[in-house]
């Protein structure tokens, strides 16, 4: 089941997405405010907006791994590829120069919340180092808050949280 939010009153409407194909357009009428609006199944405008705003920052390479934003009350699952160097993670907002945005309305995720640095160690293996942004609500790894200027090496399968949002690191090759 998927949920869409009415753009006028923020009411959620739930529907079964398995009944539709990717790219198909749907029209909804909000039962609360009678606003009519449309969506397109399986298509996110976020990636296109990012390419327009920061074309040099959007280098997609699944070989470097990804972060998986786990479904929660604020948003649904997202898989965001990582790139070499600093991956600045935060809430997506137009004009925000971060390169790893999360599409969410979670108020506990800052615009610039944390950073994952992707590099290679002396043996050529990928290395992931997490540090807080600094953020207002903190970045937690294994239920421990990262201190100011603290860096933590994380590995494939590591679970960390930004406020109320849980993220899983999926390592690359």
C-alpha positions in Angstrom: 0.0 0.0 0.0 1.2 3.5 -0.8 0.2 6.8 0.7 -0.1 10.2 -1.0 -0.5 13.5 0.7 -3.1 16.1 -0.3 -1.2 19.2 -1.4 -3.9 21.5 0.1 -4.7 20.0 3.5 -1.9 17.4 4.1 -4.5 14.6 4.5 -3.1 11.1 3.6 -4.9 9.0 1.0 -3.9 5.3 0.8 -4.1 3.2 -2.3 -2.8 -0.2 -3.7 0.1 0.6 -6.0 0.3 -3.0 -7.3 -2.8 -2.4 -9.4 -1.0 0.1 -11.6 2.1 0.2 -13.9 5.1 2.5 -13.6 4.5 5.7 -15.4 0.7 5.5 -15.1 -1.0 8.8 -14.0 -3.7 8.7 -11.3 -6.1 11.4 -10.2 -7.2 11.7 -6.6 -9.9 13.8 -4.9 -9.2 14.5 -1.3 -12.1 13.4 0.9 -11.3 16.1 3.5 -11.1 19.3 1.3 -12.2 18.0 -2.2 -8.9 19.1 -3.8 -8.3 17.3 -7.0 -4.6 16.4 -7.8 -2.6 13.9 -9.8 0.4 11.7 -9.4 2.5 9.5 -11.6 3.3 5.9 -10.4 6.9 5.0 -9.8 8.3 8.4 -10.9 10.0 10.8 -8.5 10.6 14.4 -9.5 13.3 14.6 -6.8 16.1 13.2 -9.0 15.2 15.4 -11.9 15.1 18.5 -9.6 18.5 17.5 -8.2 20.0 17.3 -11.7 18.7 20.7 -12.5 19.9 22.3 -9.3 23.3 20.5 -8.7 24.2 18.7 -12.0 27.9 18.3 -10.9 27.0 16.7 -7.6 24.8 13.9 -8.9 27.1 11.1 -9.9 25.3 7.8 -9.6 27.5 4.7 -9.1 26.0 1.7 -7.4 29.4 0.1 -7.1 30.1 2.6 -4.2 27.1 1.5 -2.1 24.0 3.3 -1.1 22.0 4.3 2.0 18.5 2.8 2.4 16.1 5.1 4.2 13.8 2.7 6.0 10.0 3.2 5.8 8.6 5.1 8.8 5.7 7.4 9.6 7.3 10.3 7.7 8.2 8.7 4.4 8.5 5.5 2.5 11.7 3.5 1.7 14.3 5.3 -0.5 17.6 3.9 -1.9 20.1 6.7 -2.4 23.4 5.9 -4.1 26.7 7.1 -2.6 29.7 8.7 -4.3 33.4 8.9 -3.5 34.2 11.6 -1.0 31.8 13.4 1.3 28.1 12.4 1.0 26.2 15.2 2.9 22.9 13.7 4.1 19.9 15.8 5.1 16.4 16.8 4.3 15.7 17.7 0.7 14.8 21.4 0.2 15.1 23.3 -3.0 18.4 25.2 -3.2 20.0 23.2 -0.4 23.4 22.2 -1.8 23.6 18.7 -0.2 24.4 15.8 -2.5 22.5 13.0 -0.6 19.1 14.4 0.1 16.3 12.4 1.8 12.8 13.3 0.7 11.0 13.6 4.0 8.9 15.9 6.2 10.5 14.5 9.4 11.2 17.6 11.4 14.0 15.9 13.3 16.1 15.5 10.2 18.2 18.7 9.6 18.9 20.2 6.2 22.5 19.2 6.7 22.4 16.3 9.2 25.4 14.1 8.8 28.2 13.1 6.4 29.4 9.7 5.2 32.8 9.9 3.6 33.5 7.1 1.1 37.1 6.2 0.4 39.3 3.2 -0.2 41.7 1.8 2.3 45.3 0.7 1.5 44.0 -2.7 0.3 41.5 -1.1 -2.1 38.4 -1.9 0.0 35.7 0.6 0.4 35.7 2.5 3.7 32.7 4.4 5.1 33.2 7.0 7.9 30.1 8.6 9.5 30.2 12.0 11.3 27.4 14.3 12.6 26.6 17.5 10.7 26.4 18.9 13.4 22.7 18.5 13.8 20.1 19.5 16.3 18.9 16.0 17.1 22.1 14.1 16.7 23.2 11.1 14.7 23.0 7.7 16.5 25.0 4.5 15.6 24.1 1.3 17.6 22.0 3.5 19.9 25.0 5.7 20.8 25.0 9.3 19.9 28.0 10.5 17.9 29.9 13.3 19.8 31.0 16.5 18.3 33.8 15.9 15.8 33.6 12.1 16.4 34.0 9.9 13.4 32.8 6.3 13.3 33.8 3.7 10.7 30.7 1.9 9.6 30.3 -1.2 7.5 27.8 -2.9 5.2 24.6 -3.4 7.2 25.2 -0.7 9.7 22.1 0.9 11.1 22.1 4.6 12.1 19.4 7.1 12.9 18.9 10.7 12.2 16.3 12.0 14.6 13.3 9.7 14.0 14.6 8.3 10.6 16.5 5.0 10.4 19.0 4.4 7.7 20.8 1.3 6.6 24.2 1.3 4.9 24.4 -1.0 1.9 28.1 -1.4 1.0 29.4 -1.4 -2.5 32.0 -3.6 -4.3 
